[in-house]
Amino acid sequence: MPVMRDFDRLVSDSITAIQSLRAIRPQVERAGEMIATCLGDGHKLLVCGNGGSAADASHMATEFVVRFVNDRKPFPALALVESGPTLTAILNDYPAEVVFARQVHAFAQPGDVLIAITTSGKSRNIVLALEAAREVGITSIGMLGRDGGACRGLATLDLIVPGSETARIQEAHKVLIHALCELVEPTLQKKS
């Protein structure tokens, strides 16, 4: 049955992508420390991405505003993909590539952390968002795919999922999001 063989390959490829995360464990732990320090010190997360990565940005921000596993106070996390009026006004008045950078300039304050998600690593609006984070002096985490693309090295810390299939990279990014939430939540619980 061909469909079943394709399904088995999909599952195997997904497992391989997720297992590749073991190679970046030290960076994941460092990212967890950056997020815990940011939120624990009363600062906020700014999270952005395109398409499926936009959904991941919303998902990640929600986990901090609401909770991951345990009940605790909310922590400020803004998904820069959420405001239709803001997005459409920027897209109407400026080049599309500045859609996130403009918001970083508007919302970022010292101590905040930008988390920029891109499976290709080449999204121009993510490149500019990471550059904006540097300009305003906040730290950043790049959740990237493939070889990191044009975004590689722009963030304070890169979390790169290798591979060539967007869907498998996105699946690994979802695991990274949950891993970061799980790493950070015990520290945040103490601040509640």
SEMARMAR-270148 format. One line per 4 residues: number of its first residue (from 1); their letters; for each residue y, x, z of C-alpha. Coordinates in nm, 2 decimals. Example, Ala and Ser with C-alpha at 12.3 -4.5 7.8 and 13.67 -1.06 7.14 Angstrom:
<nodes>
1) AS) -0.45 1.23 0.78  -0.11 1.37 0.71
</nodes>
This chain:
<nodes>
1) MPVM) 0.00 0.00 0.00  0.31 0.19 -0.12  0.56 0.02 0.12  0.36 0.14 0.41
5) RDFD) 0.35 0.50 0.29  0.73 0.48 0.25  0.76 0.34 0.60  0.55 0.62 0.74
9) RLVS) 0.76 0.88 0.56  1.08 0.72 0.69  0.95 0.73 1.05  0.84 1.09 1.01
13) DSIT) 1.17 1.19 0.87  1.36 1.02 1.14  1.15 1.19 1.41  1.21 1.53 1.24
17) AIQS) 1.59 1.46 1.24  1.59 1.36 1.61  1.37 1.66 1.71  1.63 1.89 1.54
21) LRAI) 1.87 1.80 1.82  1.67 2.02 2.06  1.83 2.32 1.88  2.18 2.21 1.98
25) RPQV) 2.10 2.13 2.35  2.35 2.38 2.49  2.63 2.23 2.27  2.53 1.88 2.37
29) ERAG) 2.55 1.98 2.74  2.89 2.13 2.68  3.01 1.81 2.50  2.89 1.61 2.80
33) EMIA) 3.09 1.84 3.03  3.40 1.80 2.81  3.37 1.42 2.82  3.30 1.40 3.19
37) TCLG) 3.60 1.62 3.27  3.82 1.42 3.04  3.73 1.08 3.18  3.69 1.20 3.54
41) DGHK) 4.04 1.34 3.53  4.18 1.01 3.42  4.22 1.09 3.05  4.08 0.90 2.75
45) LLVC) 3.84 0.94 2.46  3.96 0.87 2.10  3.66 0.82 1.86  3.66 0.78 1.48
49) GNGG) 3.43 0.77 1.18  3.39 0.60 0.85  3.13 0.33 0.75  2.82 0.36 0.96
53) SAAD) 3.00 0.63 1.16  3.28 0.38 1.23  3.02 0.15 1.38  2.89 0.45 1.58
57) ASHM) 3.25 0.52 1.70  3.29 0.16 1.82  2.95 0.18 1.99  3.03 0.50 2.17
61) ATEF) 3.37 0.37 2.29  3.21 0.05 2.41  2.95 0.24 2.62  3.23 0.40 2.82
65) VVRF) 3.46 0.10 2.85  3.17 -0.13 2.96  2.88 0.08 3.09  2.57 0.26 2.96
69) VNDR) 2.30 0.18 3.22  2.45 0.15 3.56  2.73 -0.07 3.68  3.05 0.14 3.73
73) KPFP) 3.42 0.11 3.67  3.54 0.12 3.31  3.67 0.44 3.15  3.93 0.45 2.87
77) ALAL) 3.78 0.51 2.52  3.95 0.39 2.20  3.77 0.35 1.87  4.03 0.43 1.62
81) VESG) 3.85 0.20 1.37  3.91 -0.12 1.57  4.26 -0.25 1.50  4.28 -0.43 1.16
85) PTLT) 4.66 -0.46 1.17  4.70 -0.09 1.25  4.45 0.03 0.99  4.59 -0.19 0.72
89) AILN) 4.95 -0.10 0.79  4.87 0.27 0.78  4.67 0.22 0.45  4.96 0.02 0.31
93) DYPA) 5.23 0.26 0.40  5.06 0.60 0.39  4.78 0.78 0.21  4.43 0.66 0.33
97) EVVF) 4.34 1.01 0.44  4.58 1.00 0.74  4.44 0.68 0.89  4.29 0.86 1.19
101) ARQV) 4.54 1.15 1.21  4.83 0.91 1.25  4.66 0.74 1.54  4.57 1.07 1.70
105) HAFA) 4.94 1.16 1.69  5.03 0.82 1.83  4.77 0.79 2.12  4.66 1.15 2.21
109) QPGD) 4.79 1.29 2.54  4.70 1.62 2.71  4.36 1.61 2.86  4.22 1.36 2.61
113) VLIA) 3.92 1.43 2.38  3.88 1.33 2.02  3.52 1.26 1.90  3.51 1.26 1.52
117) ITTS) 3.19 1.14 1.35  3.09 1.22 0.99  2.74 1.25 0.84  2.87 1.44 0.54
121) GKSR) 3.12 1.67 0.72  3.35 1.63 0.42  3.55 1.31 0.49  3.91 1.40 0.44
125) NIVL) 4.04 1.16 0.70  3.81 1.32 0.96  3.93 1.67 0.86  4.29 1.55 0.91
129) ALEA) 4.20 1.38 1.24  4.05 1.71 1.37  4.35 1.90 1.25  4.58 1.65 1.43
133) AREV) 4.39 1.70 1.75  4.47 2.07 1.73  4.83 2.00 1.65  4.88 1.77 1.96
137) GITS) 4.68 2.01 2.18  4.37 1.81 2.27  4.01 1.92 2.26  3.77 1.77 2.01
141) IGML) 3.40 1.72 1.94  3.28 1.70 1.58  2.95 1.50 1.54  2.87 1.63 1.19
145) GRDG) 2.58 1.62 0.94  2.43 1.84 0.68  2.59 2.19 0.72  2.90 2.05 0.88
149) GACR) 3.10 2.06 0.55  3.47 2.09 0.56  3.48 1.98 0.92  3.27 2.27 1.05
153) GLAT) 3.48 2.48 1.28  3.77 2.25 1.30  3.66 2.09 1.63  3.66 2.26 1.96
157) LDLI) 3.28 2.20 1.96  3.06 2.10 1.67  2.73 1.90 1.71  2.57 1.94 1.37
161) VPGS) 2.26 1.75 1.26  2.11 1.93 0.96  1.95 1.74 0.68  2.04 1.57 0.35
165) ETAR) 1.97 1.20 0.42  2.26 1.00 0.56  2.04 0.75 0.73  1.84 1.01 0.92
169) IQEA) 2.16 1.19 1.02  2.30 0.86 1.15  1.99 0.79 1.35  2.02 1.13 1.51
173) HKVL) 2.39 1.07 1.58  2.29 0.75 1.76  2.05 0.95 1.98  2.33 1.20 2.05
177) IHAL) 2.57 0.92 2.15  2.31 0.79 2.40  2.23 1.14 2.52  2.60 1.20 2.59
181) CELV) 2.64 0.87 2.77  2.33 0.95 2.98  2.46 1.30 3.06  2.80 1.18 3.16
185) EPTL) 2.72 0.86 3.35  2.61 1.01 3.68  2.94 1.20 3.70  3.13 0.89 3.62
189) QKKS) 2.93 0.69 3.87  3.07 0.92 4.14  3.42 0.84 4.03  3.37 0.47 4.05
</nodes>
